[in-house]
Amino acid sequence: MLQDLTQSSNVSVHSDDALVGKVKAAITADDEKRKENEDEPLRRKPALVPILPTELPR
């Protein structure tokens, strides 16, 4: 099984400004709900940006 983890795999990636906007909206809604329930805020990455096409091999 451990050898299977070392083998390369192909994945499909969809990342753009629209997706970032949707994620930010979901984060805002989740934060508001957590605040209403008096839950602790979640730790999140400080910046959310799309993956640049130059970072993805074709």
PyMOL commands that set and color helices and strands:
alter all, ss='L'
color gray80, all
select helices_A, chain A and resi 2-5+17-36+53-55
alter helices_A, ss='H'
color red, helices_A
deselect
rebuild
show_as cartoon
